[in-house]
Amino acid sequence: MSLNKINIIDLSLEDLISKVPKKFQAEQLFDWIYHKYETDFSKMSNLSKDFRDNLINNYLVGNIKIVHREFSDDGTIKYLFQLHDGRTVETVLLRMKDDQIDENGDMLSQAKYTICVSTQVGCKVGCAFCLTAKGGFIRDLSVGEIVEQVLAIKRDREIEYNRKGNIVYMGMGEPLDNLKNLVGAIKILADEKGLAISPRRQTVSTSGISTKIDKLGLMDLGVHLAISLHSVDNDVRTKLIPMNKAFNIESIISAVKRFPYDNRKRVMFEYLVIKGVNDSLASAKQLIKLLEGIKAKINLIYFNPYPDSEFERPSEEIMMKFADYLNSRGLLATIRASRGIDISAACGQLREKSGLELENLNSCN
């Protein structure tokens, strides 16, 4: 693919309208890409030949390709995407609920799904428990590279464009470290003439860059916020997330309290439970105190082990005690069902295992 061509997936509908002769042409093109999942301009039959020729010469639809998939028994599919420069990122399709069919074979409700999207190649945060961090930070993803993960999965699994799903920016990278492109992607995915994934169905998960939580909040996009907290003690959290030195727990909680939020919803706090590190009832007690006054939900997550990790998965008994303690004292807590545990579940594991990026880069040098 020529890097001189403009990737249409990088463009919002407003951007596209400004680049083509007529508004209806931009809307037709948007329909072909986001509703019909077409990537070949020559097959967009209701566009004029001159317009198609112009598109073929100057534009392309997408810059990423699927190079590997792993399928879990629970319906989770983990994708490895290769970008135009040979770099790779992971994206996960989580099937949350199956189709519900009545005795007559009629559809009662459609399957529910969530797509976990990456925003960077690698990551700057350097979390001690994260495999992605082992490879360091390479670069930000463009708007189009973020959007196309969703588009490519829907196309690959033949999920109708108007099938409602959720987007979580919780894959590789720190979303708020790529704020401009993240916001561009949120808006494109939300466009009513495209995939129409409401911002209320999009969640930004952050390790807690408090200054950028404030910037995102000032935009008032309507997205949900999830905080990767993982500890209630600054010393422990700094060991797990070195960035805590610059943005400590107190600064994060203050930013969360300033964030504009739908009063019907709760702020999600992700808490990765690691055996012997942050799984004590003393930590649970501190957590209750820390979140006092915040309408919060705690998502307790089993640590997913990977080869050579220094951390271990907690027992089911410890997880249940931790959750029960929080719930018994009025703090809503759930244990996230482990998905994809039979495949490369840990973020970065499929990319690490595949070696595809290394092969590609070696061949380019």
C-alpha positions in Angstrom: 0.0 0.0 0.0 1.3 3.4 -0.9 2.0 5.6 2.1 1.3 8.6 -0.1 -2.4 7.8 -0.2 -4.8 9.1 2.4 -6.4 6.4 4.6 -10.1 7.2 4.6 -10.5 5.5 8.0 -8.4 8.4 9.4 -11.1 10.8 8.3 -14.4 11.8 10.0 -17.4 12.3 7.9 -16.9 16.1 8.2 -13.3 15.7 7.1 -14.4 13.7 4.1 -17.1 16.2 3.1 -14.4 18.8 2.9 -12.3 16.7 0.5 -14.9 15.5 -2.0 -17.0 17.6 -4.5 -20.4 16.9 -2.9 -21.7 16.0 0.5 -23.9 13.1 -0.7 -20.7 11.5 -2.2 -19.0 11.5 1.2 -22.1 10.0 2.8 -22.3 7.3 0.0 -18.7 6.5 0.6 -19.2 6.3 4.4 -22.1 3.9 3.8 -20.0 1.6 1.6 -17.2 1.5 4.2 -19.0 1.4 7.5 -22.3 -0.3 6.5 -21.3 -2.6 3.7 -17.7 -3.1 4.8 -16.4 -2.6 1.3 -12.7 -1.8 0.8 -12.5 -1.9 -3.0 -13.5 1.5 -4.5 -14.1 -0.2 -7.9 -17.0 -2.1 -6.4 -18.8 0.9 -5.0 -21.3 0.9 -7.8 -23.4 3.9 -7.1 -20.4 6.2 -7.2 -19.5 7.9 -10.5 -16.6 6.5 -12.4 -14.7 9.8 -12.2 -15.2 9.8 -8.4 -14.1 6.2 -8.1 -11.0 6.8 -10.2 -10.1 9.8 -8.0 -10.5 7.6 -4.9 -8.4 4.8 -6.4 -5.6 7.2 -7.2 -5.5 9.2 -4.0 -7.1 7.1 -1.2 -7.1 3.7 0.4 -9.5 2.0 2.9 -7.5 0.7 5.8 -3.9 0.0 6.6 -4.1 -3.1 8.8 -4.5 -6.8 8.1 -5.3 -9.8 10.3 -2.2 -12.0 10.6 -3.4 -14.4 13.4 -6.4 -15.3 15.4 -6.7 -17.4 18.5 -10.1 -18.9 19.5 -11.1 -19.6 23.1 -13.7 -22.2 24.2 -15.7 -19.4 25.8 -16.1 -17.5 22.5 -13.3 -15.0 23.0 -11.3 -14.3 19.9 -7.9 -12.7 20.1 -6.6 -10.9 16.9 -3.1 -10.0 16.0 -3.2 -7.1 13.4 -0.2 -6.1 11.3 0.1 -2.3 10.6 1.5 -0.7 7.4 5.0 -0.5 8.9 5.1 -4.1 10.0 4.4 -3.4 13.7 1.7 -5.5 15.4 -1.1 -4.9 17.9 -3.6 -7.1 19.6 -7.4 -6.7 19.7 -9.9 -8.9 21.5 -13.5 -9.8 20.7 -15.4 -10.8 23.9 -18.7 -12.5 23.5 -20.6 -11.5 26.6 -24.0 -13.1 25.9 -25.3 -15.5 23.2 -28.4 -15.1 21.1 -31.6 -15.8 23.0 -34.0 -17.9 20.9 -37.6 -18.9 22.0 -39.2 -22.3 21.4 -40.5 -21.1 18.0 -37.0 -20.2 16.8 -37.7 -16.4 17.0 -35.0 -14.1 18.2 -35.6 -12.7 21.7 -32.3 -10.8 22.0 -29.1 -10.7 20.0 -25.7 -11.7 21.3 -23.8 -9.0 23.1 -20.2 -8.4 22.5 -17.3 -6.1 23.6 -14.3 -5.2 21.5 -11.1 -4.5 23.5 -9.1 -2.0 21.4 -5.4 -1.0 21.4 -4.3 2.6 21.1 -0.5 2.3 20.9 2.3 -0.1 19.7 3.8 -0.9 23.1 3.3 1.3 26.1 5.2 4.0 28.0 3.6 3.2 31.4 5.7 0.1 32.2 3.4 -1.7 34.5 5.4 -4.5 36.2 2.6 -7.1 35.7 2.0 -6.3 32.0 3.6 -8.3 29.1 3.1 -5.4 26.7 5.5 -3.3 28.8 8.3 -5.7 28.2 8.7 -4.5 24.6 8.7 -0.9 25.5 6.9 1.9 23.6 7.2 2.1 19.8 4.6 4.6 18.6 1.0 5.9 18.8 -1.7 4.4 16.6 -3.4 6.8 14.2 -7.1 7.5 14.4 -7.7 5.1 11.5 -5.6 2.3 13.1 -7.8 2.5 16.2 -11.1 2.6 14.3 -10.1 -0.1 11.9 -9.6 -2.7 14.6 -13.3 -2.4 15.3 -14.3 -2.3 11.6 -12.0 -5.3 10.7 -13.4 -7.5 13.5 -17.0 -6.7 12.5 -16.2 -7.4 8.9 -14.3 -10.7 9.8 -17.1 -12.0 12.0 -19.9 -10.7 9.8 -21.4 -8.7 12.6 -24.0 -6.3 11.2 -23.0 -2.6 11.3 -26.0 -1.8 13.5 -25.5 -4.6 15.9 -25.0 -2.9 19.3 -21.7 -3.6 21.0 -19.4 -2.0 23.4 -15.9 -0.7 22.9 -13.3 -0.7 25.6 -9.9 1.1 25.1 -8.1 -1.3 27.2 -5.8 -3.2 24.9 -2.1 -2.4 24.3 -1.0 1.1 25.3 -2.3 3.9 27.5 -5.2 5.5 25.8 -4.8 9.0 27.4 -1.2 9.0 26.3 -2.6 9.2 22.7 -5.4 11.5 23.6 -5.9 13.4 20.3 -6.1 10.2 18.2 -8.2 8.5 20.8 -10.8 11.3 20.7 -10.8 11.2 16.9 -11.6 7.5 16.9 -14.3 7.9 19.6 -16.1 10.4 17.4 -15.8 8.4 14.1 -17.1 5.2 15.8 -20.0 7.2 17.3 -21.0 8.8 14.0 -24.7 8.0 13.3 -23.9 7.5 9.6 -21.2 5.1 10.4 -21.1 2.3 13.1 -23.2 4.5 15.4 -21.5 3.2 18.6 -22.7 5.7 21.2 -20.0 7.2 23.4 -22.1 5.7 26.3 -21.0 2.3 24.9 -17.4 3.4 24.8 -15.1 3.1 27.8 -11.7 4.7 28.2 -9.5 2.7 30.6 -6.5 4.5 32.0 -3.7 3.9 34.4 -4.4 7.3 35.8 -2.8 10.2 34.0 -4.8 12.7 36.1 -4.1 15.8 34.0 -5.4 14.0 30.9 -8.4 12.7 32.7 -9.2 16.4 33.3 -8.6 17.2 29.6 -10.9 14.3 28.5 -13.5 15.4 31.0 -13.5 19.0 29.6 -14.4 17.6 26.2 -17.6 16.1 27.8 -17.8 13.4 25.1 -20.2 11.2 27.1 -17.7 8.2 27.3 -17.3 6.1 30.4 -14.2 6.1 32.5 -12.4 3.1 34.0 -9.4 3.5 36.3 -6.8 0.8 36.5 -6.2 1.3 40.2 -4.7 -2.1 41.3 -3.6 -0.9 44.7 -4.7 1.5 47.5 -1.2 2.1 48.7 1.1 4.5 46.9 4.3 2.5 47.6 2.8 -0.7 46.3 1.2 1.0 43.3 4.4 2.7 42.4 6.1 -0.8 42.3 3.3 -2.1 40.0 2.8 1.1 38.0 6.0 3.4 38.0 3.9 6.2 36.6 2.3 6.5 40.0 5.3 8.6 41.1 4.0 11.4 38.8 0.3 10.7 39.2 -0.4 9.3 42.6 -3.6 7.8 43.9 -4.8 11.0 45.5 -4.4 13.0 42.2 -6.3 10.3 40.3 -9.2 10.3 42.8 -9.4 14.1 42.6 -9.5 14.0 38.8 -12.2 11.3 38.9 -14.4 13.5 41.1 -14.1 16.3 38.6 -15.0 14.1 35.6 -18.5 14.7 34.1 -20.4 11.5 34.5 -23.9 10.2 33.8 -25.6 10.1 37.2 -27.2 6.8 36.3 -23.7 5.2 35.8 -20.8 4.3 38.1 -17.1 5.0 37.7 -15.4 1.7 37.1 -12.2 0.9 39.1 -10.2 -2.0 37.7 -8.4 -3.9 40.4 -6.0 -6.6 39.2 -5.7 -9.0 42.1 -2.2 -10.5 42.5 -1.5 -13.2 45.0 0.3 -11.9 48.1 0.6 -8.3 46.7 -2.8 -6.6 47.0 -5.3 -9.3 48.0 -5.5 -8.8 51.7 -8.6 -7.7 53.6 -6.5 -4.7 54.9 -6.4 -3.6 51.2 -10.1 -4.1 50.9 -10.6 -1.9 54.0 -8.4 0.9 52.5 -10.3 0.6 49.2 -13.6 1.4 50.9 -12.2 4.4 52.6 -10.5 5.6 49.4 -13.7 5.6 47.3 -15.9 7.1 49.9 -18.2 9.6 48.2 -17.7 8.2 44.7 -20.4 6.3 42.9 -18.1 3.4 42.1 -18.0 -0.1 40.9 -15.0 -2.3 41.6 -14.1 -4.8 38.9 -11.9 -7.4 40.5 -9.7 -9.2 37.9 -7.7 -12.4 38.3 -4.1 -11.8 37.3 -3.5 -13.8 34.1 -0.1 -15.5 34.4 2.3 -15.6 31.5 5.8 -17.3 31.1 8.5 -15.8 33.4 6.1 -13.5 35.3 7.1 -12.8 38.9 3.4 -12.6 39.9 0.8 -15.3 40.6 -2.9 -15.8 40.2 -4.9 -15.5 43.5 -7.1 -18.3 44.7 -10.8 -18.3 44.1 -11.3 -18.3 47.9 -9.3 -15.1 48.3 -11.1 -13.4 45.5 -14.5 -14.3 47.0 -13.5 -13.0 50.4 -12.2 -9.8 48.9 -15.4 -9.2 46.9 -17.7 -10.2 49.8 -16.0 -7.8 52.2 -16.5 -4.9 49.8 -20.1 -5.8 49.0 -21.0 -6.3 52.6 -19.9 -2.7 53.3 -21.8 -1.1 50.5 -19.2 -0.9 47.8 -20.4 -2.7 44.6 -17.8 -5.2 43.6 -17.8 -7.9 40.9 -15.3 -10.5 39.9 -14.6 -10.4 36.2 -15.1 -13.8 34.6 -11.7 -14.9 33.2 -12.1 -15.0 29.4 -9.6 -16.4 26.9 -7.6 -18.2 29.7 -7.0 -21.1 27.4 -5.4 -18.9 24.7 -2.9 -16.0 24.9 -5.0 -14.2 27.5 -2.5 -11.7 28.9 -2.2 -8.5 26.9 0.8 -8.7 24.6 1.1 -12.5 24.9 -0.1 -13.3 21.4 2.2 -10.6 19.9 5.2 -11.9 22.0 4.5 -15.5 21.1 4.0 -15.0 17.4 7.3 -13.3 16.6 5.7 -11.9 13.5 6.8 -8.3 14.1 10.4 -9.3 14.7 10.4 -11.4 11.5 9.0 -8.5 9.5 11.4 -5.9 11.0 14.4 -8.2 10.4 13.4 -8.6 6.8 13.1 -4.8 6.4 16.5 -3.9 7.8 
